[in-house]
Amino acid sequence: MTVFGELERLIDDLYPYRVALAIGAALAVAALLWVGYRRGLHRPIRRHPRASVAIAALALALIVPLGAYTFSPLWSRSELEEASPLEVAAPPDAAEVPAVVAAGVFAGADEFHFAEGQARLIETGPGRHTVRFEGFSIRNGPDLHVYLSPAADRYDEAGSLALGPLKATDGAFNYEVPAGTDLAAYKSVVVWCRPFAVLFATAPLVPV
């Protein structure tokens, strides 16, 4: 799957020129069709319509599912609003109340993978913490997951802690951190595309 990651990174580099490239691609396809027609390449299709239809159907059967899995999430959106642990009333006999111990602002990995909002690390009790996304919005992608990373600006496969799939592209929601986690080892919250190995967003955590 790393080849798809390299392809997506190439798309990232070309994204600022998307309008000009789209126009150029359309003109190139039109020119190729015209040249093919002038050279009579349409005649074999007319002579063997069944074989032509079978080949076209097979190509579509392969291309459409792959394209839907790879690119359709880029245009799909979802929204979720979960209550903040800070808004939950603490029991009268509680020794502590929930408090933000670190926070950071999300930034997209590049112009194509935009992201905004805030990540908050909230201590909800002794040894218990929640990562909260607030005012969050991100470009969607296939199979996005949330991690705590030991690096402040990237996903580190060897040392990152998985928190779960991204719940939504927009809104505010929570991720429970496994009890007893040494949070001093983690410097950021990241959103990572697992199948294509592409970073979508990073929020460096700064102690409050």
Buried (B, 14 or more C-beta within 10 A) or exposed (E): EEEBBEEBBEEBEEEEEEEEEEEEEEEEEEEEEEEEEEEEEEEEEEEEEEEBEEEEEEEEEEEEEEEEEBEEBBEEEEEBEBEBBBEEEEEEEEEEBBEBBBBBBBBBBBEBBBBBBBBBBBBBBEEBBBBBBBEBBBBBBBEBBBBBBBBBEBBBEEEBBEBEEBBBBBBBBBBEBEEEBEBEEBBBBBBBBBBBBBBBBBBBBEEE
